[in-house]
Amino acid sequence: MTLQILDSETDPGCVRLVGELDLSTAGLAAEALLPKCDGSTLSLDLSELTFMDSSGVRVLLEAFKAVSSKGGAFALLSPTPVVRRIIDLLGLPENGVVVREAQDAEG
């Protein structure tokens, strides 16, 4: 299981997660995201995240709480269908997590 964490070349507040966010990669993701939770804007591009388990959800929620507690904005961008299903089943959008599809992120 692999996870790539890529900083956006055009948007310094955007990080793309590629692969699988699970127990074996959650620590790496949390370690990479923590410095970016500085109270500014943090967007996570999930368009290439193929799998996420509860460990991955925990990483996303911890990043959301860290950014929000410092007055920043947090958004999940273009989640894949399987990841979007998890996000929706857990009610994250109803609890303050902004989720945008590709067309919403552009405009």
MOURLIN-V803239 format. One record per run of one state. SS is the DSSP state (2 for helix, 1 for strand, 0 for the rest). FROM is the first residue (numbers start at 1). LEN is the number of residues. Records with the same first field share a line. If there is no record, write none. Layout:
SS = FROM-LEN  FROM-LEN
This chain:
0 = 1-2  8-6  22-4  35-6  53-1  70-3  78-3  90-3  96-2  101-1  107-1
1 = 3-5  14-8  41-12  73-5  98-3
2 = 26-9  54-16  81-9  93-3  102-5
